[in-house]
Amino acid sequence: MAKKRRPQTKAATPQITDGEVPVVGAREPCPCGSGRRYKACHGRAAAQAATELVRRPFEGLPGECDWVALRELVPAATAELTMREGLPEDVPSLTLATVLPMAWPALRRDDGAVLVAVQNDTATGDLSRDLADVLRTALTGEPGRPVAAGRAAAGSPRLQDLLAPDAPFVPQVHSGFEFWLDDAEQAGGPVAASLERANEAAIPTARLTGVEAAYWCRTPEKNHLRWVMPHPEDALIDALARLHAAGASSLGGDTRLVGSFRAHGLTVPVWDLPGAMEAEDCEKPAAAFAERLAEALDTRAPLTADERRARSGLTNRQITLN
């Protein structure tokens, strides 16, 4: 007896074809209605195939760990950039942003100021070269216009060639994306819609002040601390394993080191925090952990059996974002 076919049910959210899916910010919900972020859905198809892969694209830049954080962790943030040779006379400022409206790679304001987004899809496997190409185009672009991305030529300058090597890199985290515009209240049309979507998707985030590149965030279930670290991966995982086996890997109270992930050649340990633990509550525990970690990194003794088990647990829970 033939089986009865189940009736087809319509999707709860209307689906649209690839050609109709507008470009939005990488971390915004995909307009196709899948429920996933754009970068994990139609944004993948929008990216061109990589031709080269640079594992640590921000290596050598001041604040490499914060560059990684702004690329992968932080919804809304900006940082002032300084060029080696200075800015053109008609460009009053150069600012890195996590994302810009309509997923623009860059924007030149009416006054000539330039904003470059770090979270966009890029054309090659060298993120530094692609961002440098967009930056150079924006510096000569027409004021009041977004800047389109091209395909950087092989051998063209990278960020390390363009930016001053001794200039500080200090991210400023924002609660929303109003920094896009001089007057966000006057925004209209697609830009206003993009601003609304981005603000709705933004997770509350704060950068700790006492340690480098550690970012607190709030989610509906619990809070987290994600800390981008510059140490070689094997040495860092060994040190974390030593601390974990000794019961010294938490940030106190009900906090817990739950694992780590790799991003642009660096390792990012992650802690679960209770919902009541705010960013300022993490400052002293994070500073104390940094001291314990430094001691563990200096230890050269072979891992004990307990430490090897702890290391295995940490590596089994590790993922790679890029």
Stockholm file with secondary structure:
# STOCKHOLM 1.0

chainA/1-322         MAKKRRPQTKAATPQITDGEVPVVGAREPCPCGSGRRYKACHGRAAAQAATELVRRPFEGLPGECDWVALRELVPAATAELTMREGLPEDVPSLTLATVLPMAWPALRRDDGAVLVAVQNDTATGDLSRDLADVLRTALTGEPGRPVAAGRAAAGSPRLQDLLAPDAPFVPQVHSGFEFWLDDAEQAGGPVAASLERANEAAIPTARLTGVEAAYWCRTPEKNHLRWVMPHPEDALIDALARLHAAGASSLGGDTRLVGSFRAHGLTVPVWDLPGAMEAEDCEKPAAAFAERLAEALDTRAPLTADERRARSGLTNRQITLN
#=GR chainA/1-322 SS CCCCCCCCCCCSSCCCCGGGCCCCCTTSBCTTSSSSBGGGTHHHHHSCCCSCCCSCTTTTSTTHHHHHHHHHTCSSEEEECCBTTCCCTTCCCEEEESCCGGGCSEEECTTSCEEEESSSCCSSSCHHHHHHHHHHHHHTSCTTEEECCCCCCTTCCCHHHHBCTTSCCCCEECSSSGGGSSCGGGCCHHHHHHHHHHHHHCCCEEECSSSTTEEEEECSSCEEEEECBCSCHHHHHHHHHHHHHTTCCSCSTTCEEEEEEEETTEEEEEEEECTTCCHHHHHHHHHHHHHHHHHHHHCCSCCCHHHHHHHHHHHHTCEECC
#=GC SS_cons         CCCCCCCCCCCSSCCCCGGGCCCCCTTSBCTTSSSSBGGGTHHHHHSCCCSCCCSCTTTTSTTHHHHHHHHHTCSSEEEECCBTTCCCTTCCCEEEESCCGGGCSEEECTTSCEEEESSSCCSSSCHHHHHHHHHHHHHTSCTTEEECCCCCCTTCCCHHHHBCTTSCCCCEECSSSGGGSSCGGGCCHHHHHHHHHHHHHCCCEEECSSSTTEEEEECSSCEEEEECBCSCHHHHHHHHHHHHHTTCCSCSTTCEEEEEEEETTEEEEEEEECTTCCHHHHHHHHHHHHHHHHHHHHCCSCCCHHHHHHHHHHHHTCEECC
//
